[in-house]
Amino acid sequence: MSWGTELWDQYDNVSLHTLKGIEFCEKYTHFLKERCNVEMEYARNLKKLVKSYQPRKKEEDDYVFSWSRAFVDMVKELHDIAGQHEMVAENLQGTVFKDLQGLITELRQERKKHLHEGTRIQDALKQSYQQLDKSKRQYERAFKDSEKALDNYRKADADINLSRAEVEKHRIVMNAKASQCEDCKNEYAAQLQQTNTHQREYYSGSMPQVFQNLQDMDERRVNRLQAAIGQSAEADRNVIPIINTCIDGMQKAAAAIDAKEDSKLVIERHKSGFQVPSDIPFEDLSNMQATENSNHSTPKSAPSDMKNTYKTSTVSGKSRKRGGIFGLFQSSKVDDPKEDFSDLPPNQRRKKLQQKIDAIKKEMAKEQAEREGMLKMKDVYANNPALGDPSTLDKKIEENAQKIDDLRQDLHKFENYLGEADGKHRRHSTSNESLSPSVSDGSTPASQQQVSEPGTPNLQHNVYAPIDGDEEGEDEFETFPIIGTCRALYPFDGSSEGSISMLENEEFNIIEADQGDGWTRVKRDDTSEGFVPTSYIEVHLYDQDQV
């Protein structure tokens, strides 16, 4: 169907239709612009919401439970969803919006060109019509004058009172008017032929071409608009898989919530380690001596468990003192914590000491890595003096050695504290050897000289010491607390001594972190435990994220 043949007499309506089409494209660009603003504002608000609910540094200890970790994971996934909405806005604004703006400019210029051509053709036909009308009017006027002159001649020729000269005069006028009428007739006929030619060309050639150009332009606009709407939908479709992945992550976080495990964590966090108080013994008041003693001093027979009962009235191991009237207005000031955490309940003390030991080991590993880097740099300077003076590193190496010595002394001290808290002294040969390099001569640390090969974990990674005083004569080994979780990135057969096999994506609890030998001790839910290569797992410690 062609506009040139079907709409040959609807030029104004076609012109208005093309204008409305371009205006609709502008309307769609305004829609895209506002939608991009909505998407960006939504993403901005989501990120603001995520930021306001992310755990603060001082709140990290509260996010060890499965339900709190699930909330944090859900918030992270929500942050990723916000990023996808930003991606939609950027794609719409960067491709669809700019393409439509260019199309609108192009269509307006092209429409103006075609309409100018149509106006020119219409003006030419209108001028031809005017010329035809003018020539026709001249012909009509000449014809009337010729008829009138002929009538006057006939009257003069019939009038016997007129002289022959006057009759001849009327005849000459008649012939002149007849000749003039014939000229006007020929001019009118020629103009009519020319106008008909213009009209045929107008309706069969020139104007149909203008209509066809307008039709092609409008169809191109429709096709580009179709592509723009499709690109808008594709921008949404491209982010749907990622959003679905984020939603799957939220569902996984929800499925990871374990009420029983959280209850165990509550016990681990708040268990004091005190024994339950025993029954209060009966005091026979009939015994005067007992009564007298009870009046002057605290009964010596008071059970030791009662002292523990008093201890349990403290908050986080820090005693409170009653102040003011009946303790209603009391001070929130607590006693300063002690270095060995002896002011804490037994279980909490062991936990704090273990955290302190882990922090010292981590700091020692950091200092050792810095030391190795400085030693390598010193060797490079020695081999190539142009790069630097090796003596400039001596002071730093000496300071680093002093730091390592101080950390080693602190480690030994806190391990003794932990041994006292456990009621025994544990062997420290492993930690002292693996974490104490020879700093006096700048040699390579022992832990770097002897690296366990895959499949041969170092069984001295941590020594389990027997607890004294076992009535049955059996050795009882201490159990390490769960310090994090991990997921297997690759399968491991666990054929070497002390190791444990694992499947890909299998999850474990971490009971001992890697101490520089490339092995991590993990534990299954069925209580089986062993070493696995650190490079084979994705580690998530409760105090920090490590991968």
Secondary structure, 3 states (H helix, E strand, C coil): CCHHHHCCCCHHHHHHHHHHHHHHHHHHHHHHHHHHHHHHHHHHHHHHHHHHHCCCHHHHHHCCCHHHHHHHHHHHHHHHHHHHHHHHHHHHHHHHHHHHHHHHHHHHHHHHHHHHHHHHHHHHHHHHHHHHHHHHHHHHHHHHHHHHHHHHHHHHHHCCCCCHHHHHHHHHHHHHHHHHHHHHHHHHHHHHHHHHHHHHHHHHHHHHHHHHHHHHHHHHHHHHHHHHHHHHHHHHHHHHHHHHHHHHHHHHHHHCCCHHHHHHHHHHHHCCCCCCCCCCCCCCCCCHHHHHHHHHCCCCCCCHHHHHHHHCCCECCECCCCCCCCCCCCCCCCCCCCCCCCCCCHHHHHHHHHHHHHHHHHHHHHHHHHHHHHHHHHHHHHHCHHHCCHHHHHHHHHHHHHHHHHHHHHHHHHHHHHHHHHCCCCCCHHHHHHHCCCCCCCCCCHHHHCCCCCCCCCHHHCCCCECCCCCCCCCCECCCCCCEEEEECCCECCCCCCECCECCCCEEEEEECCCCCCEEEEECCCCCEEEEEHHHEEEEECCCECC
